[in-house]
Amino acid sequence: MESSWLKVSCLLCVFGFLREIRPSEPYHAEILLSDWYNVTQEEVNRSVYPIGTYSYLALLIVVFLITDFLRYKPLIIANAFTGILIWSGLIWTKTLLGMQIVEVFYGFYQAMEVAYYTYIYAKVEKKYYPRVTSHTRAAMLVGKLFAGLLAQVLISFQWMDFRQLLYISAGSQVLALLWSFLLPNVKQSIYFHHQFDVNLEIAENPASQNGIESTNAKSSVAQDTAKPLQLLWSHFCSAYSNSLVLQWSMWYAIGLAGYLQVTTYMQVAWKSFENEPDVVWNGAIDVAFTALAALFSLLAGYLHAGRLKSRTSLLSLALLSALEGGCILLSSWTSNIYLSYLGYVLFGALYGFTITVSSAELASCLVEDSFALIFGINTLIALALQSMLTVVVVSETGGLNLNTFEQFTAYAFYFIICGLVYFIAVIVQCCFNRSQSSKRHETE
């Protein structure tokens, strides 16, 4: 069993590494705004990127249920195949409509990450969850670091132009697709194939082929069909009836929504700087961003492991959220692009710390089998919030129609206000608890 879980973990990690080798990603805005495509910066900002956000939101919950029903591996294969379509599409298309279609596929590609992260939980024993989780996430971070470094080297030495990076991204998805076929099949999933397999049951019980027993078997199948929905509803009610789960879920969703919005549009903001350098350092910035985020995530795990009380964690996140807003202001209010780079990297580091703490706090309140469901729902809420931010801040119709730098000012105050609200909530909670404690002492 020891070698079995490690083998599965290694196979999945290689897939995650290959999937993340997308050197075109740090230069995505540079590529879209090049002479190859007939689009403007405003069109990319308002008519291309929002499509990916809406697509991700629309497909996430559907993908989660399909992933569990199809037992993970088919969706992992489909994820790699979709990646091939995306980066091949970017190579061949030249129109705004073509780019919008690519964004729809990109939303699907992002949504299908749930198959990667939950496959391992259906394949290994619970006691290995912490280790395999760290392995799979580390593999994706290493892949992203490698991609950023590779992109920066190729661009700095002018061995490739921005658009040629798309060929490497498409090629890595082909390798990921081929590797995905080596992953073992999953016989039992969390909900739709939980501890039963009808075909196996009939094969192992030949007597069930005759009259009465066959009817009983059909009745059993009908009951088993209802079990997934009952289990889903049970996990949902059990989780969200807990006030701590609600508190940390809200924080997780709010933080993720802001993070996705900032990382999606930052490259477009950098294209607006007057002192844009001759060598575009997006690859190096992506490496620094990922490395610091990983380092601060590890630091959060070390500090949080039984050392911080829940209330202390919440106060620290309230403070760090305000600092995240400050980093975004630094990125958008300065006229020096290098200071903007610095603010962005620091934002990534602080987010890595806060999301790790909120995830750990949330996980500690959940039943183990419900991890994927609750984090999936929270991600769906985050995407709904991100879509609302997009409509309010970016949209020309019904929104504020802010320019690029004004948008980032809005995102900055989004984090600052959220941090302030949570800080006030913690103070009020502390005062209430002290008041209740005093009343009990007086009664006694």
C-alpha positions as CSV (number, residue, x, y, z in Angstrom):
1,M,0.0,0.0,0.0
2,E,2.9,2.4,0.8
3,S,4.4,2.0,-2.7
4,S,1.0,2.1,-4.3
5,W,-0.1,5.5,-3.0
6,L,3.4,6.9,-3.8
7,K,3.2,5.6,-7.3
8,V,-0.2,7.2,-7.9
9,S,1.0,10.5,-6.4
10,C,4.1,10.5,-8.6
11,L,2.1,9.8,-11.8
12,L,-0.3,12.6,-11.0
13,C,2.5,15.0,-10.1
14,V,4.2,14.5,-13.5
15,F,0.9,15.3,-15.1
16,G,0.5,18.5,-13.0
17,F,4.1,19.5,-13.9
18,L,3.6,19.0,-17.6
19,R,0.3,20.8,-17.6
20,E,1.8,23.9,-16.0
21,I,4.6,24.2,-18.5
22,R,2.9,27.1,-20.3
23,P,5.6,29.8,-21.0
24,S,3.2,31.8,-22.9
25,E,1.1,32.6,-19.8
26,P,3.4,35.3,-18.3
27,Y,3.2,37.1,-21.7
28,H,-0.4,36.4,-22.4
29,A,-1.3,40.1,-22.7
30,E,1.8,40.8,-24.7
31,I,0.8,38.1,-27.2
32,L,-2.9,39.2,-27.5
33,L,-1.9,42.8,-28.0
34,S,0.7,42.1,-30.6
35,D,0.4,42.9,-34.3
36,W,-0.7,39.3,-35.0
37,Y,-4.2,39.9,-33.5
38,N,-6.6,42.5,-34.7
39,V,-7.7,43.6,-31.2
40,T,-7.1,46.7,-29.0
41,Q,-6.2,46.8,-25.3
42,E,-9.7,47.9,-24.5
43,E,-11.2,44.9,-26.3
44,V,-8.9,42.5,-24.5
45,N,-9.8,44.2,-21.1
46,R,-13.6,44.3,-21.7
47,S,-14.5,41.8,-24.3
48,V,-11.9,38.9,-24.0
49,Y,-10.9,38.3,-20.4
50,P,-14.4,38.6,-18.9
51,I,-15.5,35.7,-21.2
52,G,-13.1,33.4,-19.4
53,T,-14.4,34.5,-16.0
54,Y,-18.0,33.9,-16.9
55,S,-17.2,30.6,-18.6
56,Y,-15.3,29.4,-15.5
57,L,-18.2,30.3,-13.3
58,A,-20.8,28.6,-15.5
59,L,-19.0,25.3,-15.8
60,L,-17.4,24.7,-12.4
61,I,-20.3,23.1,-10.5
62,V,-21.3,21.0,-13.6
63,V,-17.7,19.9,-14.0
64,F,-17.5,18.9,-10.3
65,L,-20.5,16.6,-10.5
66,I,-19.4,15.1,-13.9
67,T,-15.9,14.6,-12.5
68,D,-17.2,12.5,-9.6
69,F,-19.7,10.6,-11.8
70,L,-17.1,9.8,-14.5
71,R,-14.5,8.9,-11.8
72,Y,-11.9,11.6,-12.5
73,K,-9.6,10.1,-15.1
74,P,-11.8,11.0,-18.2
75,L,-11.9,14.6,-17.0
76,I,-8.1,14.7,-16.5
77,I,-7.7,13.5,-20.0
78,A,-10.3,16.0,-21.3
79,N,-8.4,18.8,-19.4
80,A,-5.2,18.1,-21.3
81,F,-7.1,17.8,-24.6
82,T,-8.8,21.2,-23.9
83,G,-5.3,22.7,-23.3
84,I,-4.3,21.6,-26.8
85,L,-7.3,23.2,-28.3
86,I,-6.7,26.5,-26.4
87,W,-3.1,27.1,-27.3
88,S,-3.5,25.7,-30.8
89,G,-6.4,28.1,-31.2
90,L,-4.3,31.0,-30.1
91,I,-1.7,30.0,-32.7
92,W,-4.3,30.0,-35.6
93,T,-6.9,32.6,-34.7
94,K,-6.5,36.3,-35.5
95,T,-10.0,37.7,-34.7
96,L,-11.8,38.9,-31.6
97,L,-14.4,36.2,-32.0
98,G,-11.8,33.5,-32.2
99,M,-10.1,34.8,-29.0
100,Q,-13.5,34.8,-27.2
101,I,-14.1,31.2,-28.2
102,V,-10.7,30.4,-26.9
103,E,-11.6,32.1,-23.6
104,V,-14.7,29.8,-23.3
105,F,-12.4,26.8,-23.6
106,Y,-10.0,28.4,-21.1
107,G,-12.8,28.7,-18.5
108,F,-13.5,25.0,-19.1
109,Y,-9.8,24.2,-18.7
110,Q,-9.7,26.0,-15.4
111,A,-12.9,24.4,-14.1
112,M,-11.5,20.9,-14.8
113,E,-8.6,21.5,-12.4
114,V,-11.0,20.1,-9.8
115,A,-10.5,16.6,-11.4
116,Y,-6.7,17.0,-10.8
117,Y,-7.1,18.0,-7.1
118,T,-9.8,15.5,-6.2
119,Y,-8.6,12.4,-8.1
120,I,-6.0,11.6,-5.5
121,Y,-8.5,11.6,-2.7
122,A,-10.5,8.9,-4.4
123,K,-7.4,6.8,-5.1
124,V,-5.5,6.8,-1.8
125,E,-6.3,6.2,1.9
126,K,-7.2,9.2,4.1
127,K,-4.1,8.9,6.2
128,Y,-2.1,9.9,3.1
129,Y,-4.2,13.0,2.2
130,P,-1.8,15.7,3.7
131,R,1.2,14.2,1.9
132,V,-0.4,13.7,-1.5
133,T,-2.0,17.2,-1.3
134,S,1.4,18.8,-0.8
135,H,2.9,16.7,-3.6
136,T,0.3,17.6,-6.2
137,R,0.3,21.3,-5.4
138,A,4.1,21.4,-5.3
139,A,4.2,19.7,-8.7
140,M,2.1,22.4,-10.2
141,L,4.1,25.2,-8.6
142,V,7.4,23.7,-9.9
143,G,5.9,23.5,-13.3
144,K,4.8,27.1,-13.2
145,L,8.2,28.2,-11.9
146,F,9.9,26.3,-14.7
147,A,7.6,27.8,-17.3
148,G,8.3,31.3,-16.1
149,L,12.0,30.8,-16.0
150,L,12.0,29.2,-19.5
151,A,9.9,32.1,-20.9
152,Q,12.2,34.8,-19.4
153,V,15.3,33.1,-20.8
154,L,13.9,32.6,-24.3
155,I,12.6,36.2,-24.4
156,S,15.7,37.9,-22.9
157,F,18.1,36.2,-25.2
158,Q,15.6,36.7,-28.2
159,W,15.7,33.0,-29.0
160,M,11.9,33.2,-29.5
161,D,9.3,35.9,-29.8
162,F,6.2,36.1,-27.6
163,R,3.9,34.2,-30.1
164,Q,6.4,31.3,-30.5
165,L,6.0,30.6,-26.8
166,L,2.5,29.3,-27.7
167,Y,4.0,26.3,-29.5
168,I,5.7,25.2,-26.3
169,S,2.5,25.6,-24.3
170,A,0.6,23.5,-26.8
171,G,3.4,20.9,-26.9
172,S,3.4,20.5,-23.1
173,Q,-0.4,19.9,-23.2
174,V,0.2,17.1,-25.8
175,L,2.7,15.5,-23.4
176,A,0.3,15.9,-20.5
177,L,-2.5,14.2,-22.6
178,L,-0.2,11.3,-23.4
179,W,0.8,11.0,-19.8
180,S,-2.8,11.1,-18.5
181,F,-3.5,7.7,-20.1
182,L,-1.0,6.2,-17.6
183,L,-3.1,7.2,-14.6
184,P,-4.8,4.3,-12.9
185,N,-8.6,4.1,-13.2
186,V,-10.7,5.0,-10.2
187,K,-13.2,2.3,-9.2
188,Q,-14.8,4.2,-6.3
189,S,-15.4,8.0,-6.1
190,I,-16.7,10.1,-3.3
191,Y,-20.3,10.4,-4.2
192,F,-21.7,8.6,-7.3
193,H,-19.6,5.4,-6.9
194,H,-19.2,5.3,-3.2
195,Q,-18.7,1.7,-1.9
196,F,-20.8,0.1,-4.5
197,D,-20.5,-1.1,-8.1
198,V,-23.6,-2.7,-9.6
199,N,-21.8,-4.7,-12.2
200,L,-19.5,-6.2,-9.7
201,E,-22.4,-6.9,-7.3
202,I,-24.2,-8.9,-10.0
203,A,-21.1,-10.7,-11.1
204,E,-20.3,-11.8,-7.5
205,N,-23.9,-12.8,-6.8
206,P,-25.1,-15.0,-9.8
207,A,-28.3,-15.8,-7.9
208,S,-29.5,-12.2,-8.4
209,Q,-30.1,-13.1,-12.1
210,N,-33.3,-14.9,-11.4
211,G,-36.8,-13.4,-10.8
212,I,-37.3,-12.1,-7.2
213,E,-33.6,-11.5,-6.5
214,S,-33.3,-9.6,-9.8
215,T,-36.2,-7.4,-8.6
216,N,-34.4,-6.8,-5.3
217,A,-31.2,-6.0,-7.1
218,K,-33.1,-3.3,-9.2
219,S,-34.6,-1.9,-6.1
220,S,-31.1,-1.8,-4.5
221,V,-29.8,0.0,-7.6
222,A,-32.6,2.6,-7.4
223,Q,-31.7,3.2,-3.7
224,D,-28.1,3.5,-4.6
225,T,-28.9,6.1,-7.3
226,A,-30.4,8.3,-4.6
227,K,-27.5,7.9,-2.2
228,P,-25.2,10.4,-3.9
229,L,-27.7,13.2,-3.7
230,Q,-28.4,12.4,-0.1
231,L,-24.7,12.3,0.7
232,L,-24.1,15.6,-1.1
233,W,-27.0,17.3,0.8
234,S,-25.9,15.8,4.1
235,H,-22.3,17.2,3.6
236,F,-23.7,20.5,2.5
237,C,-26.0,20.9,5.5
238,S,-23.4,19.6,8.0
239,A,-20.8,22.1,6.7
240,Y,-22.8,25.3,6.3
241,S,-24.8,24.9,9.5
242,N,-21.4,25.4,11.3
243,S,-20.8,29.1,11.9
244,L,-17.0,28.6,11.7
245,V,-17.3,27.0,8.3
246,L,-19.5,29.9,7.1
247,Q,-16.9,32.4,8.5
248,W,-13.9,30.8,6.8
249,S,-15.8,30.0,3.6
250,M,-16.7,33.6,3.3
251,W,-13.1,34.7,3.8
252,Y,-11.8,32.0,1.3
253,A,-14.3,33.1,-1.4
254,I,-13.7,36.8,-0.9
255,G,-9.9,36.4,-1.0
256,L,-9.9,34.1,-4.0
257,A,-12.3,36.4,-6.0
258,G,-10.0,39.4,-5.5
259,Y,-6.9,37.3,-6.3
260,L,-8.3,36.0,-9.6
261,Q,-9.3,39.5,-10.7
262,V,-5.9,41.0,-9.9
263,T,-3.9,38.2,-11.6
264,T,-6.1,38.2,-14.7
265,Y,-5.8,41.9,-15.5
266,M,-2.3,42.9,-14.1
267,Q,-0.5,42.2,-17.4
268,V,-2.9,44.5,-19.2
269,A,-2.1,47.2,-16.6
270,W,1.6,46.8,-17.3
271,K,1.0,47.5,-21.0
272,S,-0.3,50.9,-20.0
273,F,3.0,52.1,-18.3
274,E,5.0,54.7,-20.3
275,N,8.4,53.4,-19.1
276,E,7.8,49.8,-20.2
277,P,11.3,48.2,-20.4
278,D,12.9,47.0,-23.6
279,V,13.1,43.5,-22.1
280,V,9.7,42.5,-20.7
281,W,10.3,40.9,-17.3
282,N,6.9,39.1,-17.0
283,G,8.5,35.7,-16.9
284,A,10.9,36.6,-14.0
285,I,8.1,38.3,-12.2
286,D,5.9,35.2,-12.5
287,V,8.8,33.1,-11.1
288,A,9.2,35.5,-8.1
289,F,5.5,35.7,-7.6
290,T,5.1,31.9,-7.5
291,A,8.2,31.3,-5.4
292,L,7.3,33.8,-2.7
293,A,3.7,32.6,-2.7
294,A,4.9,29.1,-2.1
295,L,7.4,30.2,0.6
296,F,4.7,32.1,2.4
297,S,2.3,29.2,2.1
298,L,4.9,27.0,3.8
299,L,5.5,29.6,6.4
300,A,1.7,29.9,7.1
301,G,1.5,26.1,7.5
302,Y,4.4,26.1,10.0
303,L,3.0,29.0,12.0
304,H,-0.5,27.9,11.9
305,A,0.0,24.2,12.8
306,G,-1.6,24.3,16.3
307,R,0.1,27.6,17.2
308,L,-2.5,30.1,16.3
309,K,-6.0,30.3,17.8
310,S,-8.9,30.8,15.3
311,R,-9.5,34.4,16.5
312,T,-5.8,35.2,16.2
313,S,-5.8,33.8,12.6
314,L,-8.8,35.9,11.7
315,L,-7.2,39.1,13.1
316,S,-4.0,38.3,11.2
317,L,-5.9,37.8,8.0
318,A,-7.8,41.1,8.5
319,L,-4.4,42.9,8.8
320,L,-2.9,41.1,5.8
321,S,-5.9,41.7,3.7
322,A,-5.4,45.5,4.2
323,L,-1.7,45.1,3.3
324,E,-2.7,43.2,0.1
325,G,-4.8,46.2,-0.8
326,G,-1.8,48.4,-0.1
327,C,0.3,46.3,-2.5
328,I,-2.3,46.6,-5.2
329,L,-2.2,50.4,-4.8
330,L,1.5,50.3,-5.1
331,S,1.2,48.4,-8.3
332,S,-1.4,50.7,-9.8
333,W,-0.6,54.2,-8.4
334,T,3.1,54.3,-9.2
335,S,4.4,55.6,-12.5
336,N,7.4,53.2,-12.2
337,I,6.8,49.8,-13.6
338,Y,9.4,48.2,-11.4
339,L,7.6,49.4,-8.3
340,S,4.5,47.9,-9.8
341,Y,6.3,44.6,-10.3
342,L,7.3,44.8,-6.6
343,G,3.8,45.5,-5.4
344,Y,2.4,42.5,-7.4
345,V,5.0,40.1,-6.1
346,L,4.4,41.2,-2.5
347,F,0.6,40.8,-3.1
348,G,1.2,37.2,-4.2
349,A,3.3,36.4,-1.1
350,L,0.7,37.8,1.2
351,Y,-2.1,36.0,-0.6
352,G,-0.2,32.7,-0.4
353,F,-0.1,33.2,3.4
354,T,-3.8,34.2,3.8
355,I,-5.3,31.5,1.6
356,T,-3.2,28.8,3.3
357,V,-4.4,29.9,6.8
358,S,-8.1,30.2,5.7
359,S,-7.9,26.8,3.9
360,A,-6.4,25.1,7.0
361,E,-9.0,26.7,9.3
362,L,-11.8,25.7,7.0
363,A,-10.5,22.1,6.5
364,S,-10.3,21.6,10.3
365,C,-14.1,22.2,10.5
366,L,-15.1,19.7,7.8
367,V,-15.8,16.1,7.5
368,E,-12.9,14.6,5.4
369,D,-15.1,13.3,2.5
370,S,-16.7,16.7,2.1
371,F,-13.4,18.6,1.3
372,A,-13.8,18.6,-2.4
373,L,-17.5,19.6,-2.3
374,I,-17.2,22.5,0.1
375,F,-14.0,23.9,-1.5
376,G,-15.8,23.5,-4.9
377,I,-18.8,25.4,-3.6
378,N,-16.6,28.1,-2.1
379,T,-14.7,28.4,-5.4
380,L,-18.1,28.8,-7.2
381,I,-19.0,31.6,-4.8
382,A,-15.6,33.2,-5.4
383,L,-16.2,33.1,-9.2
384,A,-19.7,34.6,-8.7
385,L,-18.1,37.5,-6.7
386,Q,-15.4,37.8,-9.4
387,S,-18.1,38.0,-12.1
388,M,-19.8,40.7,-10.1
389,L,-16.6,42.6,-9.8
390,T,-16.1,42.3,-13.5
391,V,-19.6,43.6,-14.3
392,V,-19.4,46.5,-11.8
393,V,-15.8,47.6,-12.5
394,V,-15.0,46.5,-16.1
395,S,-18.3,46.4,-18.0
396,E,-19.2,49.3,-20.3
397,T,-22.9,48.5,-19.9
398,G,-24.3,48.7,-16.4
399,G,-20.9,49.1,-14.8
400,L,-18.6,51.9,-13.8
401,N,-16.6,51.6,-17.0
402,L,-13.3,52.4,-15.2
403,N,-10.0,52.6,-17.0
404,T,-7.2,50.1,-16.2
405,F,-5.6,51.9,-13.2
406,E,-9.0,52.9,-11.8
407,Q,-10.0,49.3,-11.8
408,F,-7.0,48.3,-9.7
409,T,-7.8,51.1,-7.3
410,A,-11.2,49.5,-6.9
411,Y,-9.6,46.1,-6.3
412,A,-7.3,47.6,-3.7
413,F,-10.1,49.1,-1.7
414,Y,-12.0,45.8,-2.0
415,F,-9.3,44.1,0.0
416,I,-8.9,47.0,2.4
417,I,-12.6,47.3,3.2
418,C,-12.9,43.5,3.6
419,G,-10.0,43.5,6.0
420,L,-11.6,46.4,8.0
421,V,-15.0,44.7,8.1
422,Y,-13.5,41.4,9.5
423,F,-11.4,43.4,12.0
424,I,-14.5,45.1,13.3
425,A,-16.4,41.8,13.4
426,V,-13.7,40.2,15.5
427,I,-13.6,43.1,17.9
428,V,-17.4,42.9,18.3
429,Q,-17.3,39.2,18.8
430,C,-14.6,39.5,21.5
431,C,-16.7,42.2,23.3
432,F,-19.8,40.0,23.1
433,N,-18.0,36.9,24.4
434,R,-16.6,38.9,27.3
435,S,-20.1,40.3,28.1
436,Q,-21.6,36.8,28.1
437,S,-18.8,35.5,30.3
438,S,-19.3,38.4,32.8
439,K,-23.1,37.6,32.9
440,R,-22.4,34.0,33.6
441,H,-20.0,34.9,36.5
442,E,-22.6,37.2,38.0
443,T,-25.3,34.5,37.8
444,E,-23.0,32.0,39.5
